[in-house]
Amino acid sequence: MVNSTGVCRRYVIETEGGKPTLRIGPALRIARFLGIEPVIVQAQSITPKEELPEINPDDLPPLED
């Protein structure tokens, strides 16, 4: 797989180990090599700032240690 995708062996080992900060490009090359085509099922919409509720700090519960 390393030779076919051009991804280094260390990247594959780190991916298998669950490293949380991997680059997406090599991961997509590996996925395509394995026959996996990632797709976006539903894009999330961003709420405009005007529609966010106003939060008054006095309304928040006190912090506990």
C-alpha positions as CSV (number, residue, x, y, z in Angstrom):
1,M,0.0,0.0,0.0
2,V,2.8,2.4,0.8
3,N,4.4,2.0,-2.7
4,S,1.0,2.3,-4.4
5,T,-0.2,5.4,-2.7
6,G,3.1,7.3,-2.2
7,V,2.4,7.7,1.5
8,C,5.3,7.0,3.8
9,R,5.4,3.9,6.0
10,R,5.5,6.0,9.2
11,Y,2.2,7.8,8.2
12,V,0.5,4.5,7.8
13,I,1.8,3.3,11.2
14,E,0.6,6.5,12.9
15,T,-2.8,6.2,11.2
16,E,-3.2,2.7,12.4
17,G,-2.2,3.9,15.9
18,G,-4.9,6.5,16.0
19,K,-2.8,9.6,15.8
20,P,-5.3,12.5,16.1
21,T,-3.3,15.1,14.1
22,L,-2.7,13.5,10.7
23,R,-2.9,15.3,7.4
24,I,-6.1,14.6,5.4
25,G,-4.5,14.4,1.9
26,P,-2.5,11.2,2.5
27,A,-5.5,9.7,4.4
28,L,-7.7,10.3,1.4
29,R,-5.1,8.7,-0.9
30,I,-5.1,5.6,1.3
31,A,-8.9,5.6,1.4
32,R,-9.2,5.8,-2.4
33,F,-6.6,3.0,-2.8
34,L,-8.8,0.8,-0.5
35,G,-11.9,1.6,-2.6
36,I,-13.4,4.1,-0.1
37,E,-14.8,7.3,-1.6
38,P,-15.6,9.8,1.2
39,V,-18.7,12.0,0.6
40,I,-20.4,14.7,2.5
41,V,-23.9,13.5,3.4
42,Q,-25.3,16.7,4.7
43,A,-23.4,20.0,5.1
44,Q,-23.9,21.8,8.4
45,S,-25.3,25.3,8.2
46,I,-23.8,28.1,10.2
47,T,-26.1,30.3,12.2
48,P,-25.8,34.0,11.5
49,K,-24.6,36.0,14.4
50,E,-28.0,37.9,14.6
51,E,-29.8,34.6,15.3
52,L,-27.6,33.6,18.3
53,P,-29.3,34.1,21.7
54,E,-28.0,36.9,23.9
55,I,-26.3,35.5,27.0
56,N,-26.1,37.6,30.1
57,P,-23.2,36.5,32.4
58,D,-25.6,37.0,35.4
59,D,-27.9,34.3,33.9
60,L,-25.1,31.6,34.0
61,P,-24.7,29.3,37.0
62,P,-21.7,29.9,39.2
63,L,-18.6,27.9,38.5
64,E,-17.7,25.1,41.0
65,D,-14.1,24.0,41.8
